Amino acid sequence: MKRVVSISLGSSKRNHCIKTELLGEKFSIERIGTDGDKYKAISLIRSLDGKVDAFGLGGTDLYIYAGNRRYVFRESQEIARAAQITPIVDGSGLKNTLERRVVDYINNEKVVELAGKRVLMVCAVDRFGMAEALTAAGCDMTYGDLIFALGLPLPIKRLQTLDRLARILAPVLTQLPIHMLYPTGSKQERIKPKHAHIYQKADIIAGDFHFIKKHMPDRLTGATILTNTVTAEDIELLKDRGVRRLITTTPEFSGRSFGTNVMEGVLVTLAKKRPDQLKVDDYNLLLDRIGFAPRIEEWPE
């Protein structure tokens, strides 16, 4: 049995393990949270290195993108270096392929007709492929990178503006501790409503769920959430706030949508290649063979 383990800086309350079969291979897929403790994450990776088929790095990014530039987080790189034998991925390759496909799918299948829809993308440098696809589909975009990562109430309206800001800020920000930019550990369980008007003006709220959740207002009546990983508790939270539709870019396994880092670990294992050997066409071919489809749930208002 193939084993893929996500080591996350997120809350251990979200731990999960399932067994499934993909393309004739049996998989054990597991997520282990370290409650924001990077040293525990490093220790776990070292103890499992060479004993599992792939690691996912969760609760943080190893890379962020803007345009054709890639920036590396110093602290995440320190964690990733603990894997000397087993490949480790953060989901970047899958975000740049699967998430573009999901945007095309929901538009072409008229799950949501995207042209003209007001979209709040909470952090675009984290999911630049999704941001580009939504922009190309004709959405009226608001990028919340400065709001949700840096706490500055300055929405960005154009992807080109974000690209220019990223070139200035990313080399500095990627040297900071992850917890200064992204909710880790128990912070992932807290909600401090802020910027309600920015949320409530949007038809679609897209991006990383922890960024969405961090300042989520009490009401999001009629909204569509386009995100990555959610738990059963997260779904109840969204229903309680009046969300109409949930779309997750990764499929549902046993009531849970795993993160892109986990699913990229699965694809790397199936491809039998190192992550740096996989190109966009390789990911798309595997996604076609597996038949990954987004999880879509709709609830009455």
Steps between C-alpha positions, in 0.01 A plus 500: 500500500625847405516748787473878465533709817434871532696663781320825579570801718123514547284378785517134600121514540477471122698173483354240269595170338327306223571203277402506136594366155611709202603364159528150646728608786390478863576811705512600864461879510561674830517852636693572825482848653776632727309794652743754358813324631752500217749292700240229548434513125871458428524210748200321345638537149840367606340201676291408193755590230554202270209312662218671311453566128442876513465783748266792474602822673184657644405804701753703304631552147845409382455726198280791400465629146431826325510505122794286392696549824526254787594594855614255771402527867812468714329327793308257277821411318659422838219253572507347151875433521427240771385269219822360352354189331123536462372770262319790669249732329296801610223480239641769269504276193142393554376852572639608164320220311202355686372834624506651151306196379242537776433862405452394136277210609259703713476762225455258208253281691312814610533411867572870525508731199809695588493799263429813702491323836659694788778283643697556819824304468637506853861432397596475135877443536406176680288383204612700199365244253149535642531880498604503133220260403232705677634817340496335156138390559397865527450531874505834678794425728605630838831362631534501878869421536580820691183468710519137609875436505624838624196650672497808277145597389608558141318294236676446167293498181749405230724195471773715348500718813534190717789379285685830544440502877615139529830580332563765767361326810545125445882492539455655846181323612632154416774550760247548782368222729192339346277574801536873430332458160272196527289349782672193644421265788205601719467831311336297223206436734436869580280738307527875555246667268649795313458659157139375484411744220779359281372145548135589458548691173635182337294239315791255530762480775801304378833376631651329801231406752697612807543846348126506417407384849738731690277809474177346371192707594196352673296510178599406145151462362493355149877489456697234313822380667772369267776350711722201575465291816201498735383277783145403597515771768602759240198407288263555792669834564435609141139384508440692824625818332263464205748386233313369199768293328832334583746396231823328602772453242605165648252210512323367806639197682297368795330836554823700479672700227875470549741783421675540166830402663354158584356443155821613332679239712261239360570609142876499553471145636292385202737665252801327657701816438665766714289816530751707302460256208124555470377753246155651451417236237593222744260633763222546245545148364476349848197715585330382178573134580375527859197705401532743789192720521433785738276444800188714464237538771202733488269597783170690496519857621 
